[in-house]
Amino acid sequence: MGSSTAAGQGASSPSTSWVGRLQTHFRQNNSDGLDTTVTSIAFSGQTTYHQMPTGFVSPIPGRPAPDPNSNVTRALSLSPDVIIINLPTNDIANGYTKKECMDNFRLMYQAITAANVSCYITTSQPRSLTTALKDSLKTLADSVRNNFALHSIDFWTDLVTTDGLNNIKPEVSVGDGIHINDLGHNYVFIRTRDRNIFALNIPLPLRLLDFKAQLVNTAVVLSWRSELEEPGTTYELQRKTGSSTSFQPIYSRTAGGTGQLTDYSWADMSPVAGQNQYRLKITELNKESYSSTVSVLYKPKNFDIHRLYIDNSSSNLVVQINSLKEQEVLAEIINTAGVVLLQRKQVVNNAVNQFHLAVAHLAAGQYFFRVRDSENNYLVQAFFK
């Protein structure tokens, strides 16, 4: 699939185009019907919009409709094992944004891989445009490489000048500022050949961008970010605690499979005292992988403030404290300047404990209640009189 470069423009003959060379490389012997056939449905002037699946409607007005003669739906109708998409410059030259182009690439990739067909997407190529648009082509090449990883093919590096101007190298150009000659076609053929597109066990392109754990009150919040998910991908959160030697599953979910940047989170409401280690098991269509391990040290508090309020007479602050054991705590009232206005030692039991602190003498305003145990653990909560 593709535009003029994939259609062979710039090459002196069909056999010297990169697609023709690929056919020659694979079709070593076609007498037994077992060798690979390369079929091109590329046409000059095509953009990512032309090659979107049939029925796709762009959310942006004025964009081209899918072309049923050259789009994803047509390619899949040929029952391929692999589809290569080569749309190097026309989107940017037509004023479409890099985001549009990448969103379309992702959707095409999803549609193809959902049909159990491998998909490879070539990067952009250099072209004589304005400086800003040439820069866009360069960053688009980076985006394709970064997003599709082993399912990208580099058509940029061998064709671009090394002076930082992002032009086509003179030795690979046919002179129109757009198309490449036989040498250029040979360069990109080599890149395609060396990608080894029929290799088994190529890792799927899901990218786990972030995985972290954070203690929030008495829960551990696990969050992760990924992109390029395949449909059917699952995440399983696993935890290892204390002296345990193995991880145990505590939560699982099916990924959205949108291919877009996606954020996930889940809270472990029952961490154990001590070290809690977490990892993600990621199951894709043909492989399993694990994230790095993140750890949270959970030290349960001996007490917490259950409730705090001024009684109806405005004379007392009513304090309710939950305690895990019988202990003596120091209760304090502090003003907004940090001055301690009242201190009192209080024994609390293994239960919900209620006591009162006199506040009738305090002026109206905001204050803070602080409670501290013998290990210097403390909690602070604001209140208004």
Backbone torsions as a table, in degrees:
resi	resn	phi	psi	omega
1	MET	NA	144.6	176.4
2	GLY	162.3	-163.8	-177.7
3	SER	-112.7	-145.4	-168.4
4	SER	-64.6	-35.8	179.2
5	THR	-64.5	-43.5	177.0
6	ALA	-67.2	-28.2	177.6
7	ALA	-77.4	-6.7	174.5
8	GLY	99.2	5.5	-178.0
9	GLN	-63.7	138.6	-178.3
10	GLY	98.6	-27.8	177.7
11	ALA	-77.7	151.6	-177.9
12	SER	-74.1	-19.5	178.0
13	SER	-158.2	161.1	177.7
14	PRO	-56.3	-33.8	-176.2
15	SER	-72.7	-21.2	179.8
16	THR	-96.5	-0.7	172.9
17	SER	-72.7	162.9	-177.9
18	TRP	-65.3	-33.7	178.3
19	VAL	-70.7	-41.5	176.9
20	GLY	-62.0	-42.5	178.1
21	ARG	-64.2	-36.6	178.8
22	LEU	-65.0	-41.0	178.0
23	GLN	-61.3	-45.7	179.1
24	THR	-61.7	-40.4	-179.6
25	HIS	-62.1	-43.6	-176.2
26	PHE	-82.4	-35.6	-175.0
27	ARG	-88.3	70.6	178.3
28	GLN	-69.9	-33.6	-178.0
29	ASN	-155.9	115.2	-177.9
30	ASN	-107.2	15.1	-177.1
31	SER	-77.6	-25.5	-178.0
32	ASP	-100.6	-0.2	177.6
33	GLY	74.0	12.4	-176.1
34	LEU	-102.8	-14.4	-174.8
35	ASP	-82.7	161.2	-174.7
36	THR	-71.9	137.2	174.7
37	THR	-109.1	132.0	176.5
38	VAL	-104.2	122.4	179.8
39	THR	-116.6	129.4	178.2
40	SER	-105.4	130.1	171.7
41	ILE	-119.9	30.1	-178.0
42	ALA	-82.2	146.6	177.0
43	PHE	-138.1	145.1	177.7
44	SER	-60.8	145.5	175.2
45	GLY	83.8	-0.5	-177.5
46	GLN	-71.1	147.7	174.1
47	THR	-123.0	176.7	177.6
48	THR	-61.4	-32.4	-179.9
49	TYR	-65.4	-38.8	178.4
50	HIS	-61.5	-28.3	-171.1
51	GLN	-104.8	8.5	174.5
52	MET	-67.9	158.3	-179.3
53	PRO	-58.3	149.0	177.3
54	THR	-56.3	134.6	-178.4
55	GLY	98.5	-13.7	178.2
56	PHE	-66.5	134.7	176.8
57	VAL	-122.4	120.7	-178.2
58	SER	-67.1	137.3	174.7
59	PRO	-72.8	-9.5	-179.4
60	ILE	-103.7	119.8	-177.8
61	PRO	-60.3	147.3	173.7
62	GLY	86.2	1.5	178.5
63	ARG	-84.8	152.0	-177.4
64	PRO	-64.4	150.8	173.9
65	ALA	-82.3	158.2	177.0
66	PRO	-58.0	143.3	178.4
67	ASP	-97.6	111.4	-175.4
68	PRO	-65.4	-13.0	179.1
69	ASN	-86.4	-13.9	-173.4
70	SER	-142.6	11.0	-172.9
71	ASN	-95.2	-176.4	-178.4
72	VAL	-57.2	-43.0	-178.6
73	THR	-60.5	-42.9	177.4
74	ARG	-64.2	-42.7	-179.3
75	ALA	-62.0	-43.2	179.9
76	LEU	-67.6	-27.8	179.5
77	SER	-66.0	-16.9	-179.7
78	LEU	-87.9	4.1	179.0
79	SER	52.8	56.0	-177.9
80	PRO	-81.7	163.8	169.2
81	ASP	-91.4	-32.5	-177.2
82	VAL	-140.2	140.1	172.4
83	ILE	-121.8	130.0	174.8
84	ILE	-109.8	129.8	178.9
85	ILE	-109.0	121.3	-178.2
86	ASN	-125.8	92.2	-179.8
87	LEU	-127.3	81.2	-163.2
88	PRO	-83.2	-30.7	-170.8
89	THR	-142.8	-19.1	-167.8
90	ASN	-65.9	-34.1	178.9
91	ASP	-60.3	-50.9	-178.3
92	ILE	-65.1	-41.5	179.9
93	ALA	-62.8	-29.7	178.9
94	ASN	-85.6	1.0	177.3
95	GLY	89.1	10.2	176.6
96	TYR	-77.2	151.0	-177.4
97	THR	-79.9	160.3	176.0
98	LYS	-62.5	-35.9	179.2
99	LYS	-63.3	-43.1	176.9
100	GLU	-56.7	-47.9	-177.4
101	CYS	-61.4	-46.8	-178.8
102	MET	-67.5	-39.2	177.1
103	ASP	-60.4	-41.3	179.5
104	ASN	-68.1	-40.2	176.5
105	PHE	-59.4	-44.1	-178.5
106	ARG	-63.5	-42.9	-179.1
107	LEU	-65.7	-41.4	177.5
108	MET	-63.3	-42.9	179.4
109	TYR	-59.4	-44.7	178.9
110	GLN	-60.4	-47.4	-177.6
111	ALA	-61.1	-37.6	-178.0
112	ILE	-74.1	-49.0	-177.6
113	THR	-70.0	-27.0	175.5
114	ALA	-64.6	-23.1	176.7
115	ALA	-90.5	13.8	-180.0
116	ASN	61.4	36.5	176.2
117	VAL	-116.3	134.4	177.1
118	SER	-70.5	145.2	-178.5
119	CYS	-132.0	134.7	175.2
120	TYR	-126.7	138.9	-178.1
121	ILE	-122.2	126.9	178.9
122	THR	-80.5	154.4	176.2
123	THR	-74.3	174.8	170.5
124	SER	-67.5	166.8	176.0
125	GLN	-122.2	158.1	176.5
126	PRO	-68.3	149.3	-179.9
127	ARG	-152.9	147.5	179.7
128	SER	-75.7	100.4	178.7
129	LEU	-136.5	-170.5	174.1
130	THR	-65.4	161.2	179.9
131	THR	-56.8	-42.4	-178.9
132	ALA	-63.8	-41.8	-178.9
133	LEU	-71.8	-34.3	175.9
134	LYS	-65.4	-38.0	175.6
135	ASP	-63.3	-37.5	178.1
136	SER	-63.7	-40.0	177.4
137	LEU	-62.5	-39.6	179.4
138	LYS	-64.2	-48.5	-178.9
139	THR	-68.6	-29.4	175.5
140	LEU	-65.5	-39.9	176.3
141	ALA	-59.5	-43.0	178.3
142	ASP	-62.8	-41.3	-178.3
143	SER	-64.2	-42.4	179.4
144	VAL	-63.4	-44.4	179.1
145	ARG	-62.6	-44.2	-176.5
146	ASN	-70.0	-38.0	-175.3
147	ASN	-80.1	-38.8	-174.2
148	PHE	-104.8	-8.6	170.5
149	ALA	47.9	-117.6	-177.0
150	LEU	-68.1	-9.3	177.1
151	HIS	-102.5	18.1	171.7
152	SER	-110.2	156.1	176.1
153	ILE	-128.9	128.0	-172.9
154	ASP	-81.5	106.6	174.5
155	PHE	-106.5	15.0	-175.8
156	TRP	-103.8	-51.3	-166.8
157	THR	-58.2	-43.8	-175.1
158	ASP	-78.4	-11.8	-173.3
159	LEU	-106.9	-15.4	-170.9
160	VAL	-96.0	146.2	177.3
161	THR	-67.2	156.8	-177.6
162	THR	-98.4	12.2	-178.2
163	ASP	-91.5	4.3	179.8
164	GLY	83.1	1.2	-178.4
165	LEU	-91.0	-6.8	176.2
166	ASN	58.6	40.7	174.5
167	ASN	-97.2	166.7	173.2
168	ILE	-73.0	135.6	175.0
169	LYS	-58.5	134.6	-179.3
170	PRO	-56.7	-35.5	-175.7
171	GLU	-71.8	-13.9	178.9
172	VAL	-112.0	1.0	-175.4
173	SER	-95.5	145.2	173.0
174	VAL	-86.0	-4.0	175.0
175	GLY	104.9	-3.1	-179.6
176	ASP	-97.1	1.4	179.7
177	GLY	78.0	3.2	-176.5
178	ILE	-125.6	-51.4	-167.1
179	HIS	-101.4	157.1	-178.0
180	ILE	-106.7	151.6	-178.4
181	ASN	-88.7	-168.1	-178.1
182	ASP	-57.2	-40.3	179.5
183	LEU	-63.3	-44.6	178.3
184	GLY	-62.7	-42.4	177.4
185	HIS	-61.9	-37.4	178.7
186	ASN	-65.8	-39.3	178.3
187	TYR	-58.8	-48.6	-176.1
188	VAL	-74.1	-27.9	172.0
189	PHE	-60.6	-45.2	-179.5
190	ILE	-61.3	-41.7	177.5
191	ARG	-60.0	-40.6	-179.3
192	THR	-70.6	-45.2	178.4
193	ARG	-58.1	-43.9	-175.1
194	ASP	-75.2	-12.1	176.0
195	ARG	-70.1	-18.9	174.9
196	ASN	57.2	60.1	-169.2
197	ILE	-67.2	-15.1	178.8
198	PHE	-100.9	7.9	-179.3
199	ALA	-63.9	142.9	178.2
200	LEU	-83.1	156.9	173.2
201	ASN	62.4	29.6	171.9
202	ILE	-68.8	128.2	-178.0
203	PRO	-58.3	139.4	175.0
204	LEU	-69.9	157.2	-165.8
205	PRO	-87.3	12.2	177.8
206	LEU	-55.9	135.2	179.0
207	ARG	-119.7	117.3	174.8
208	LEU	-87.4	108.2	-172.5
209	LEU	-87.4	-23.6	-175.4
210	ASP	-161.7	143.1	173.7
211	PHE	-150.9	120.8	-175.7
212	LYS	-147.2	160.3	178.0
213	ALA	-129.5	139.5	-178.5
214	GLN	-140.4	132.1	177.2
215	LEU	-79.4	121.0	178.0
216	VAL	-124.4	107.7	-173.0
217	ASN	57.2	-114.8	-179.0
218	THR	-107.9	13.6	179.8
219	ALA	-118.3	154.0	173.4
220	VAL	-105.5	117.7	179.9
221	VAL	-93.8	118.5	177.8
222	LEU	-99.7	132.0	179.1
223	SER	-138.3	146.5	177.8
224	TRP	-149.5	157.2	-178.7
225	ARG	-130.6	135.0	-179.9
226	SER	-142.8	167.6	173.8
227	GLU	-148.6	166.4	-179.3
228	LEU	61.0	38.4	176.7
229	GLU	-71.3	141.6	171.5
230	GLU	-85.6	149.1	170.6
231	PRO	-57.3	139.1	179.8
232	GLY	90.1	-4.2	177.1
233	THR	-66.0	139.0	176.8
234	THR	-124.9	149.9	174.9
235	TYR	-115.0	133.2	174.1
236	GLU	-124.3	117.7	175.9
237	LEU	-80.8	131.3	179.2
238	GLN	-124.0	148.9	-177.4
239	ARG	-131.7	142.4	173.0
240	LYS	-127.8	133.0	-175.0
241	THR	-129.3	155.1	172.8
242	GLY	52.5	-130.3	-178.1
243	SER	-91.3	7.7	-179.9
244	SER	-60.8	144.6	-179.3
245	THR	-101.6	-2.1	-177.0
246	SER	-135.5	152.9	175.4
247	PHE	-84.2	144.3	177.6
248	GLN	-121.8	140.4	179.5
249	PRO	-69.2	138.6	177.8
250	ILE	-126.6	-12.6	-178.1
251	TYR	-166.8	144.9	174.4
252	SER	-145.3	155.1	177.2
253	ARG	-157.6	155.5	175.9
254	THR	-87.3	135.8	-179.8
255	ALA	-69.0	159.5	178.4
256	GLY	-66.0	-30.2	177.6
257	GLY	66.2	27.0	-177.5
258	THR	-85.6	-17.2	-174.7
259	GLY	82.2	-12.0	-178.4
260	GLN	-88.7	170.6	174.5
261	LEU	-63.1	125.1	-174.2
262	THR	-134.8	136.4	178.1
263	ASP	-108.6	140.2	178.2
264	TYR	-130.9	154.3	173.6
265	SER	-155.4	154.8	176.8
266	TRP	-157.1	146.3	-177.0
267	ALA	-110.1	125.5	170.7
268	ASP	-83.7	104.7	-175.2
269	MET	-82.2	-5.5	-175.7
270	SER	-131.5	55.6	175.0
271	PRO	-64.6	152.8	178.6
272	VAL	-94.1	159.7	177.6
273	ALA	-64.7	131.6	-178.5
274	GLY	106.7	-152.0	-174.5
275	GLN	-82.8	128.5	174.3
276	ASN	-116.3	119.3	-180.0
277	GLN	-108.8	137.9	-176.3
278	TYR	-129.3	148.7	171.1
279	ARG	-149.6	161.3	176.8
280	LEU	-105.2	130.1	167.7
281	LYS	-97.5	121.6	-176.4
282	ILE	-110.0	118.8	179.9
283	THR	-110.4	115.3	176.9
284	GLU	-105.5	-172.8	-173.7
285	LEU	-61.0	-39.4	-173.5
286	ASN	-125.7	13.0	-178.8
287	LYS	-163.0	164.0	172.9
288	GLU	-123.6	146.0	176.8
289	SER	-147.5	166.8	-178.3
290	TYR	-127.8	145.7	174.5
291	SER	-76.4	172.6	167.8
292	SER	-68.0	164.0	-178.3
293	THR	-93.1	136.0	173.8
294	VAL	-116.8	150.0	-174.0
295	SER	-128.9	148.2	174.4
296	VAL	-136.0	129.8	174.9
297	LEU	-92.1	117.7	-177.9
298	TYR	-108.9	118.9	177.4
299	LYS	-117.8	101.9	-177.0
300	PRO	-57.7	139.3	178.0
301	LYS	-77.1	145.3	179.2
302	ASN	-73.9	-13.4	-177.0
303	PHE	-159.8	163.3	170.4
304	ASP	-151.3	160.9	179.2
305	ILE	-84.9	113.4	-178.1
306	HIS	-80.4	-43.2	-178.3
307	ARG	-158.2	149.5	-177.5
308	LEU	-148.3	122.4	-179.8
309	TYR	-159.8	158.3	174.9
310	ILE	-87.8	133.7	-179.2
311	ASP	-73.6	173.7	-173.4
312	ASN	-62.9	-25.1	-179.3
313	SER	-82.2	-8.1	-175.4
314	SER	62.1	17.3	-178.0
315	SER	-98.8	-20.9	-173.4
316	ASN	-134.5	142.4	168.5
317	LEU	-92.8	119.2	-179.5
318	VAL	-90.2	123.9	-177.2
319	VAL	-116.0	129.8	172.8
320	GLN	-121.3	123.3	-176.5
321	ILE	-123.9	132.0	170.0
322	ASN	-89.6	135.0	179.2
323	SER	-131.8	142.5	178.2
324	LEU	-84.8	-11.7	-178.7
325	LYS	-156.8	168.2	173.7
326	GLU	-76.5	128.1	-177.4
327	GLN	-161.0	164.6	175.6
328	GLU	-100.5	131.1	177.8
329	VAL	-121.7	159.5	176.7
330	LEU	-106.1	117.1	178.8
331	ALA	-99.8	134.9	-176.4
332	GLU	-138.6	150.0	169.2
333	ILE	-115.1	131.5	-173.3
334	ILE	-129.1	141.6	176.8
335	ASN	-87.8	178.7	-174.7
336	THR	-70.1	-13.4	176.5
337	ALA	-88.7	-1.3	179.5
338	GLY	88.5	7.8	-179.2
339	VAL	-84.5	130.4	178.1
340	VAL	-77.8	119.1	-176.7
341	LEU	-97.4	-24.8	-177.7
342	LEU	-151.7	139.0	175.4
343	GLN	-133.8	141.4	176.5
344	ARG	-155.5	132.0	173.9
345	LYS	-83.0	140.6	-174.6
346	GLN	-141.6	130.5	174.6
347	VAL	-88.5	128.6	177.8
348	VAL	-119.2	150.2	-177.0
349	ASN	-106.6	176.8	179.1
350	ASN	-76.2	72.9	-176.3
351	ALA	-177.1	-170.4	171.2
352	VAL	-84.5	121.1	-176.9
353	ASN	-110.6	134.6	178.8
354	GLN	-122.0	134.7	174.0
355	PHE	-149.5	170.1	-175.6
356	HIS	-120.8	145.4	172.1
357	LEU	-121.1	131.0	-176.7
358	ALA	-70.2	127.0	179.7
359	VAL	-131.9	12.2	-177.2
360	ALA	-60.1	-30.7	-176.3
361	HIS	-81.6	-7.9	-177.0
362	LEU	-83.3	141.7	176.2
363	ALA	-71.5	160.7	177.6
364	ALA	-63.4	141.9	179.3
365	GLY	151.1	-168.5	-178.8
366	GLN	-96.6	139.9	176.6
367	TYR	-138.4	174.9	178.7
368	PHE	-128.0	137.7	171.8
369	PHE	-102.4	129.4	178.7
370	ARG	-125.4	136.6	176.6
371	VAL	-128.0	135.8	-173.9
372	ARG	-133.9	140.1	177.7
373	ASP	-99.5	-177.0	-175.1
374	SER	-69.4	-17.9	178.9
375	GLU	-94.3	10.3	178.3
376	ASN	69.2	19.9	168.6
377	ASN	-78.7	138.1	-178.3
378	TYR	-144.8	158.8	175.4
379	LEU	-129.0	146.7	178.6
380	VAL	-130.6	137.8	176.9
381	GLN	-142.2	134.9	-179.9
382	ALA	-79.0	152.5	171.5
383	PHE	-148.8	162.0	179.7
384	PHE	-120.1	139.9	175.4
385	LYS	-108.0	NA	NA
